[in-house]
Amino acid sequence: MKTAGIIAEYNPFHNGHKHHICSTREQTGADHLVCVMSGDFVQRGDIAVDDKFDRARAALENGVDLVLELPAQYALGSAWRFASAAAGMLDMLGCVDILSFGSECADIDILSNAARASDNADKDSISRYIKDGLSYPAALSKALYDSGCDEKTLAALASPNDILAAEYLRALSALGSDITPFAVKRIGAGHDDDGGENGFLSAMEIRRRISAGLDVSEFMPYNINKDTADISRLETAILAKLRGLTQEDISALPDVNNGGENRIYRAIRESTSLDTLYAAIKSKSSTLSKARRLVLCAFLGVTRDIADCPPAYIRVLGMNGRGKEILAASSCPLPIDTSLFALSQKSPAAKRQAALQSYARDLYALAFEPKKPCGGDYTAKPVILP
């Protein structure tokens, strides 16, 4: 039994994802494949356009055997928090041999160099460039350039998927994991490209076309539901929730530091839309995605303490027969189940984690038209295929 792991959002599941799955099986010889997938909220600071159980089904119908949910507090984390939590879940299973990910360069040596360079970068230089108004990614790149870092490493740290790939390698190293990293070369449209190529289109462009009511069937191996979620339907609810926060509440959010809570508090009080709020929160040294993640963490009540806590359980969203074999081979120390209610009964920590996940699901349900009722996560049935 050779098991490969994938970390993904499938927002939504498209032809590029199917290519990655097929390439992973063909090039690694893996006969079992497990995916850790973001649930209702995603790392770019947005909601998932399609329901997580529908995305889990699409993954299972296109080559994945077991789909596990990445809890909301990690799905809305920085690249490091996202990568370390998801890689940690795969490592805890105790039966995953390979971590496969998409990459622009698809060169493990280059990505390993990028991971080491990030760890060893001159922190004083980074801080100086941030004070000059550069974002953290730009400040890191500048500091590494000054230190004589080679062009291939710098290019990797400027490519969206390679940045995340380097974080996966850092996470595996920090865990002391025996999992072997494997990179699949990305093909077709780039991360944010708006043009299709040979049936491939970026997830961002697919989401834009879905929002515009355009046909995207050419770029997806399954029929996405017409009742997709849209964060604009949550705008008033988000603004209302954030207007009730104090500076102390804001200072407890992940990645808020250096007095940033005062600036964020003023931005909340003055903003009348999500777009103006994002723009007001974003500083010269941060990114738009970070501002969006902060807003959703505040909306859901994800504090720094919650985000830094390790997972209390692992939840299965879907599986097939080979997925059951993965679970049977697992030596995971955490409880694993398909039922969120059953998991919530395992420990006080599990109860808190499940309550947050259920609350996130209840708020996500308001992003549909028509809106959906509360309580769906405790009663949801997993996707079980032969």
ROBALO-875732 format. One record per residue (C-alpha): residue number from 1; residue in three letters; chain; x, y, z. Coordinates in steps of 0.5 Angstrom, whole numbers, plus 500, padded with zeros to 3 digits. Example, Ala and Ser with C-alpha at 12.3 -4.5 7.8 and 13.67 -1.06 7.14 Angstrom:
n,res,chain,xx,yy,zz
1,ALA,A,525,491,516
2,SER,A,527,498,514
END
This chain:
n,res,chain,xx,yy,zz
1,MET,A,500,500,500
2,LYS,A,503,507,498
3,THR,A,499,513,500
4,ALA,A,500,520,497
5,GLY,A,497,526,500
6,ILE,A,494,532,497
7,ILE,A,493,539,501
8,ALA,A,488,543,497
9,GLU,A,482,548,497
10,TYR,A,478,545,490
11,ASN,A,475,552,490
12,PRO,A,472,550,485
13,PHE,A,474,543,483
14,HIS,A,477,544,476
15,ASN,A,481,540,470
16,GLY,A,487,542,473
17,HIS,A,486,539,480
18,LYS,A,484,533,476
19,HIS,A,491,533,472
20,HIS,A,494,534,479
21,ILE,A,491,528,482
22,CYS,A,492,523,475
23,SER,A,499,526,475
24,THR,A,501,524,482
25,ARG,A,498,517,481
26,GLU,A,502,516,475
27,GLN,A,508,519,477
28,THR,A,509,516,484
29,GLY,A,506,510,484
30,ALA,A,501,511,489
31,ASP,A,495,506,490
32,HIS,A,492,510,495
33,LEU,A,490,518,495
34,VAL,A,488,522,501
35,CYS,A,486,530,501
36,VAL,A,486,535,506
37,MET,A,481,540,504
38,SER,A,479,547,506
39,GLY,A,472,547,508
40,ASP,A,467,553,508
41,PHE,A,472,558,508
42,VAL,A,479,559,504
43,GLN,A,486,561,505
44,ARG,A,485,567,500
45,GLY,A,480,570,505
46,ASP,A,474,568,502
47,ILE,A,468,563,502
48,ALA,A,468,557,498
49,VAL,A,464,558,492
50,ASP,A,461,551,492
51,ASP,A,459,547,498
52,LYS,A,465,542,501
53,PHE,A,461,536,501
54,ASP,A,460,537,493
55,ARG,A,467,539,492
56,ALA,A,469,532,496
57,ARG,A,464,528,492
58,ALA,A,468,531,486
59,ALA,A,475,530,488
60,LEU,A,472,522,490
61,GLU,A,470,522,483
62,ASN,A,476,524,480
63,GLY,A,481,520,483
64,VAL,A,482,522,491
65,ASP,A,480,516,496
66,LEU,A,479,520,502
67,VAL,A,477,527,504
68,LEU,A,479,530,510
69,GLU,A,477,537,513
70,LEU,A,482,542,514
71,PRO,A,478,546,520
72,ALA,A,476,554,519
73,GLN,A,482,557,524
74,TYR,A,487,553,519
75,ALA,A,484,554,513
76,LEU,A,484,562,514
77,GLY,A,491,562,517
78,SER,A,497,565,513
79,ALA,A,501,560,508
80,TRP,A,505,558,514
81,ARG,A,499,556,519
82,PHE,A,495,553,513
83,ALA,A,501,549,511
84,SER,A,503,547,517
85,ALA,A,496,545,520
86,ALA,A,495,541,513
87,ALA,A,501,537,513
88,GLY,A,501,536,520
89,MET,A,494,532,519
90,LEU,A,497,528,514
91,ASP,A,503,526,518
92,MET,A,499,524,524
93,LEU,A,495,519,520
94,GLY,A,502,515,520
95,CYS,A,501,512,513
96,VAL,A,502,517,508
97,ASP,A,508,516,504
98,ILE,A,508,522,499
99,LEU,A,506,529,500
100,SER,A,504,532,492
101,PHE,A,503,539,490
102,GLY,A,503,543,484
103,SER,A,509,548,483
104,GLU,A,511,553,477
105,CYS,A,518,550,477
106,ALA,A,516,543,480
107,ASP,A,524,542,482
108,ILE,A,524,540,489
109,ASP,A,531,542,490
110,ILE,A,529,549,488
111,LEU,A,523,549,493
112,SER,A,528,546,498
113,ASN,A,533,552,497
114,ALA,A,527,557,498
115,ALA,A,524,554,504
116,ARG,A,531,554,507
117,ALA,A,532,561,505
118,SER,A,526,563,508
119,ASP,A,528,561,514
120,ASN,A,535,564,514
121,ALA,A,533,570,511
122,ASP,A,536,576,515
123,LYS,A,530,579,520
124,ASP,A,533,586,521
125,SER,A,533,587,513
126,ILE,A,526,584,512
127,SER,A,524,589,518
128,ARG,A,528,595,515
129,TYR,A,524,594,508
130,ILE,A,517,593,511
131,LYS,A,518,600,515
132,ASP,A,520,603,508
133,GLY,A,513,600,506
134,LEU,A,514,594,503
135,SER,A,510,588,504
136,TYR,A,513,582,507
137,PRO,A,513,578,501
138,ALA,A,517,584,497
139,ALA,A,521,585,503
140,LEU,A,523,578,504
141,SER,A,525,578,496
142,LYS,A,529,584,497
143,ALA,A,533,582,503
144,LEU,A,534,575,500
145,TYR,A,537,579,493
146,ASP,A,541,583,498
147,SER,A,544,577,501
148,GLY,A,546,574,494
149,CYS,A,540,569,493
150,ASP,A,540,565,486
151,GLU,A,535,567,481
152,LYS,A,532,561,481
153,THR,A,530,561,488
154,LEU,A,528,568,488
155,ALA,A,523,566,482
156,ALA,A,520,561,486
157,LEU,A,519,565,492
158,ALA,A,515,570,487
159,SER,A,511,564,484
160,PRO,A,504,563,488
161,ASN,A,504,556,488
162,ASP,A,512,555,489
163,ILE,A,511,560,495
164,LEU,A,506,555,498
165,ALA,A,510,549,496
166,ALA,A,516,552,500
167,GLU,A,512,552,506
168,TYR,A,510,545,505
169,LEU,A,517,543,505
170,ARG,A,518,548,511
171,ALA,A,512,544,515
172,LEU,A,515,537,514
173,SER,A,522,539,516
174,ALA,A,519,542,522
175,LEU,A,515,536,524
176,GLY,A,521,532,523
177,SER,A,516,528,518
178,ASP,A,518,522,514
179,ILE,A,513,524,508
180,THR,A,517,525,502
181,PRO,A,515,531,498
182,PHE,A,513,531,490
183,ALA,A,512,537,486
184,VAL,A,507,536,479
185,LYS,A,509,541,474
186,ARG,A,503,546,473
187,ILE,A,500,546,466
188,GLY,A,495,551,463
189,ALA,A,493,558,466
190,GLY,A,497,561,471
191,HIS,A,494,562,478
192,ASP,A,491,569,477
193,ASP,A,490,568,469
194,ASP,A,484,570,466
195,GLY,A,485,566,459
196,GLY,A,483,559,458
197,GLU,A,488,554,455
198,ASN,A,487,547,453
199,GLY,A,481,546,458
200,PHE,A,485,549,463
201,LEU,A,483,555,467
202,SER,A,485,558,474
203,ALA,A,480,557,480
204,MET,A,480,565,480
205,GLU,A,477,566,473
206,ILE,A,473,560,474
207,ARG,A,470,563,480
208,ARG,A,469,570,476
209,ARG,A,465,567,471
210,ILE,A,461,563,475
211,SER,A,459,570,479
212,ALA,A,458,573,472
213,GLY,A,453,567,470
214,LEU,A,458,564,465
215,ASP,A,458,557,462
216,VAL,A,465,554,466
217,SER,A,463,546,464
218,GLU,A,469,546,459
219,PHE,A,474,547,465
220,MET,A,471,543,470
221,PRO,A,470,535,470
222,TYR,A,463,536,474
223,ASN,A,457,540,474
224,ILE,A,457,545,479
225,ASN,A,451,547,483
226,LYS,A,447,553,480
227,ASP,A,446,556,488
228,THR,A,453,557,489
229,ALA,A,456,562,495
230,ASP,A,458,569,494
231,ILE,A,461,573,500
232,SER,A,457,579,498
233,ARG,A,451,576,501
234,LEU,A,454,576,508
235,GLU,A,457,583,507
236,THR,A,452,587,512
237,ALA,A,453,581,517
238,ILE,A,460,582,517
239,LEU,A,460,589,518
240,ALA,A,455,589,523
241,LYS,A,459,583,527
242,LEU,A,466,587,526
243,ARG,A,463,594,529
244,GLY,A,461,591,535
245,LEU,A,469,589,536
246,THR,A,473,593,541
247,GLN,A,481,594,540
248,GLU,A,482,589,545
249,ASP,A,478,584,541
250,ILE,A,482,586,535
251,SER,A,488,585,538
252,ALA,A,487,578,540
253,LEU,A,486,576,532
254,PRO,A,491,572,529
255,ASP,A,497,576,526
256,VAL,A,495,583,529
257,ASN,A,501,586,532
258,ASN,A,505,593,533
259,GLY,A,499,597,535
260,GLY,A,495,595,529
261,GLU,A,489,594,532
262,ASN,A,488,602,533
263,ARG,A,488,602,525
264,ILE,A,484,596,524
265,TYR,A,479,599,529
266,ARG,A,478,606,526
267,ALA,A,477,602,519
268,ILE,A,472,598,521
269,ARG,A,468,604,524
270,GLU,A,469,608,518
271,SER,A,468,603,512
272,THR,A,461,602,509
273,SER,A,463,596,505
274,LEU,A,467,590,505
275,ASP,A,472,593,499
276,THR,A,473,599,503
277,LEU,A,474,595,509
278,TYR,A,479,591,506
279,ALA,A,483,597,503
280,ALA,A,483,601,509
281,ILE,A,485,595,513
282,LYS,A,491,593,508
283,SER,A,497,597,510
284,LYS,A,503,598,506
285,SER,A,507,592,509
286,SER,A,501,587,508
287,THR,A,497,584,503
288,LEU,A,490,584,501
289,SER,A,489,577,502
290,LYS,A,492,578,509
291,ALA,A,486,583,510
292,ARG,A,481,579,508
293,ARG,A,483,573,512
294,LEU,A,483,578,518
295,VAL,A,476,580,517
296,LEU,A,473,573,516
297,CYS,A,477,571,523
298,ALA,A,474,577,526
299,PHE,A,467,575,523
300,LEU,A,468,567,526
301,GLY,A,471,569,532
302,VAL,A,478,566,531
303,THR,A,483,569,536
304,ARG,A,490,568,536
305,ASP,A,489,563,541
306,ILE,A,485,558,537
307,ALA,A,489,559,531
308,ASP,A,495,556,535
309,CYS,A,492,550,538
310,PRO,A,493,544,535
311,PRO,A,487,540,532
312,ALA,A,483,536,537
313,TYR,A,480,531,532
314,ILE,A,480,529,524
315,ARG,A,474,530,520
316,VAL,A,472,525,514
317,LEU,A,468,529,509
318,GLY,A,468,523,504
319,MET,A,471,516,502
320,ASN,A,471,510,498
321,GLY,A,473,503,499
322,ARG,A,481,505,498
323,GLY,A,479,511,503
324,LYS,A,477,506,508
325,GLU,A,483,502,507
326,ILE,A,487,508,509
327,LEU,A,483,509,515
328,ALA,A,484,502,517
329,ALA,A,492,503,516
330,SER,A,492,510,520
331,SER,A,496,510,527
332,CYS,A,493,517,528
333,PRO,A,493,519,536
334,LEU,A,487,524,534
335,PRO,A,479,521,534
336,ILE,A,477,520,527
337,ASP,A,470,520,525
338,THR,A,465,523,519
339,SER,A,460,525,525
340,LEU,A,462,532,527
341,PHE,A,457,531,533
342,ALA,A,461,525,535
343,LEU,A,467,528,535
344,SER,A,465,534,539
345,GLN,A,464,529,545
346,LYS,A,471,526,545
347,SER,A,474,532,549
348,PRO,A,473,539,551
349,ALA,A,478,541,546
350,ALA,A,474,537,541
351,LYS,A,467,540,543
352,ARG,A,470,547,542
353,GLN,A,473,546,535
354,ALA,A,467,543,533
355,ALA,A,463,549,536
356,LEU,A,467,554,532
357,GLN,A,466,549,525
358,SER,A,459,549,526
359,TYR,A,458,556,527
360,ALA,A,462,557,521
361,ARG,A,458,553,517
362,ASP,A,452,556,520
363,LEU,A,454,563,517
364,TYR,A,457,560,511
365,ALA,A,449,558,510
366,LEU,A,447,565,509
367,ALA,A,452,566,503
368,PHE,A,447,562,499
369,GLU,A,440,564,495
370,PRO,A,436,562,498
371,LYS,A,439,562,505
372,LYS,A,440,555,508
373,PRO,A,438,554,516
374,CYS,A,443,553,522
375,GLY,A,445,546,524
376,GLY,A,447,543,518
377,ASP,A,454,541,520
378,TYR,A,452,537,525
379,THR,A,447,533,521
380,ALA,A,451,533,514
381,LYS,A,452,526,512
382,PRO,A,459,524,509
383,VAL,A,460,522,501
384,ILE,A,461,515,501
385,LEU,A,463,512,494
386,PRO,A,464,504,493
END
